[in-house]
Amino acid sequence: MSFNYLKQSWETLARTDAMWAVLSDDEKKGGRWNPAEFFETGRKDVHNILERLDHWKIPVHRGRALDFGCGLGRLTNALASHFKSADGVDISSEMISRATELHRASTNLRFIHNPHRDLSQLADNSYDFLVSLITLQHMPERISLGYLREFPRILSSGGVAYFQVSSFPDAANPAGRAKLQRDRDLTTPLYRAVRKMVAPRPPRMESHYCRLSRICSLLEQANTRIIAVLPDEAFVGPLVSHVVIFRKP
Ligand SMILES: C[S@@+](CC[C@H](N)C(=O)[O-])C[C@H]1O[C@@H](n2cnc3c(N)ncnc32)[C@H](O)[C@@H]1O
C-alpha cells in the first residue's frame, strides 16, 4: 500500500459514509449511525481510558491533548471536556472539514489536516496527552513507525501517550492465517510484478499490523518510559490488538 493510496482511500471513505468508516458496525452501514449514539461511544472510550490511567495511578496533566487519526472528532470532542484544549489531526481533508463543522460550537477544539507521512506541522513538546485508537491499524508498518517515532517529540516533558495498534495476525483465527499467507505472497517478486500490471485497486480500508518489538525499540531509543503493553480485548478479528502506554521523562 502506497502513502497516496492510503490518503485517497480515506478521502473516498469519508465522502461515502464517514461515520461507518470510523466505526464499521455492519448494522450502521449506509448512513445509519445516529450521531448522538456515535459520539456517545467516544465519550465512553475516553472515560474508560482516563479511568484506567487513574486506576493505575498514572497521572496525566489536563492541559493539551492530541487525537492522532481523529476522523470526525469522536474522541477529540470527548477529550475536550477533560482537557484545557484538544487537537485532532487526520490525513483526510474531508474528515477534517466534517469534524470542524460538527463541533463548531466548541471553543477548545481544533482540527488539523495533515496529509504528510510525518508530524512536522506539530511543534515539539506541545501535548500533555496523546491518544490514538483504530488508526495505526489501517496503515502499513513502515508508515505507522514514521508517526510513532514522532510521538515522543511532540509530547511535553511528563506527557503520556496511549495508543492502540494491531500487533500481529492471530494464527488461531482462519482470517488471521489467510492474512499471514497474503503478506508472505506480497513480498515475492512474482506477486509484485503481477500487481504492477493490473489496474489500480479501488479505495478501501486495509488492516495492517506493526510489530511490538519494533515499537518498543523505537520508544526505548527515544528514551521514553514504556509503562504498559496490554492485549486489547476490545478488538476482535484476524489481528491481535495491543494498547501501548508510555511517558516522556
Ligand atoms: C477508523 S477511523 C478512527 C477515527 C478515530 N480515531 C476514532 O476512533 O473515532 C481512522 C482515521 O484515521 C485516519 N488516518 C488514516 N491514516 C492516517 C494517517 N496516516 N495520518 C492521520 N490520520 C490517518 C483516517 O482518515 C480516519 O479518519
Ligand as a Chemical Component Dictionary entry (heavy atoms), coordinates in Angstrom:
data_LIG
# 
_chem_comp.id                   LIG 
_chem_comp.type                 NON-POLYMER 
_chem_comp.pdbx_formal_charge   0 
_chem_comp.three_letter_code    LIG 
# 
loop_
_chem_comp_atom.comp_id 
_chem_comp_atom.atom_id 
_chem_comp_atom.alt_atom_id 
_chem_comp_atom.type_symbol 
_chem_comp_atom.charge 
_chem_comp_atom.model_Cartn_x 
_chem_comp_atom.model_Cartn_y 
_chem_comp_atom.model_Cartn_z 
_chem_comp_atom.pdbx_ordinal 
LIG C1  C1  C 0  -11.281 4.158  11.730 1  
LIG S1  S1  S 1  -11.050 5.882  11.745 2  
LIG C2  C2  C 0  -10.903 6.218  13.513 3  
LIG C3  C3  C 0  -11.104 7.663  13.882 4  
LIG C4  C4  C 0  -10.900 7.995  15.344 5  
LIG N1  N1  N 0  -9.598  7.569  15.807 6  
LIG C5  C5  C 0  -11.974 7.372  16.201 7  
LIG O1  O1  O 0  -11.674 6.412  16.932 8  
LIG O2  O2  O -1 -13.090 7.856  16.166 9  
LIG C6  C6  C 0  -9.355  6.066  11.215 10 
LIG C7  C7  C 0  -8.977  7.501  10.930 11 
LIG O3  O3  O 0  -7.569  7.559  10.740 12 
LIG C8  C8  C 0  -7.295  8.475  9.703  13 
LIG N2  N2  N 0  -5.979  8.174  9.170  14 
LIG C9  C9  C 0  -5.604  7.122  8.402  15 
LIG N3  N3  N 0  -4.297  7.208  8.109  16 
LIG C10 C10 C 0  -3.837  8.327  8.715  17 
LIG C11 C11 C 0  -2.568  8.962  8.767  18 
LIG N4  N4  N 0  -1.528  8.467  8.097  19 
LIG N5  N5  N 0  -2.447  10.105 9.483  20 
LIG C12 C12 C 0  -3.520  10.627 10.133 21 
LIG N6  N6  N 0  -4.746  10.080 10.090 22 
LIG C13 C13 C 0  -4.902  8.936  9.398  23 
LIG C14 C14 C 0  -8.437  8.273  8.713  24 
LIG O4  O4  O 0  -8.605  9.355  7.842  25 
LIG C15 C15 C 0  -9.607  8.073  9.665  26 
LIG O5  O5  O 0  -10.223 9.294  9.963  27 
# 
loop_
_chem_comp_bond.comp_id 
_chem_comp_bond.atom_id_1 
_chem_comp_bond.atom_id_2 
_chem_comp_bond.value_order 
_chem_comp_bond.pdbx_ordinal 
LIG C1  S1  SING 1  
LIG S1  C2  SING 2  
LIG S1  C6  SING 3  
LIG C2  C3  SING 4  
LIG C3  C4  SING 5  
LIG C4  N1  SING 6  
LIG C4  C5  SING 7  
LIG C5  O1  DOUB 8  
LIG C5  O2  SING 9  
LIG C6  C7  SING 10 
LIG C7  O3  SING 11 
LIG C7  C15 SING 12 
LIG O3  C8  SING 13 
LIG C8  N2  SING 14 
LIG C8  C14 SING 15 
LIG N2  C9  SING 16 
LIG N2  C13 SING 17 
LIG C9  N3  DOUB 18 
LIG N3  C10 SING 19 
LIG C10 C11 SING 20 
LIG C10 C13 DOUB 21 
LIG C11 N4  SING 22 
LIG C11 N5  DOUB 23 
LIG N5  C12 SING 24 
LIG C12 N6  DOUB 25 
LIG N6  C13 SING 26 
LIG C14 O4  SING 27 
LIG C14 C15 SING 28 
LIG C15 O5  SING 29 
# 
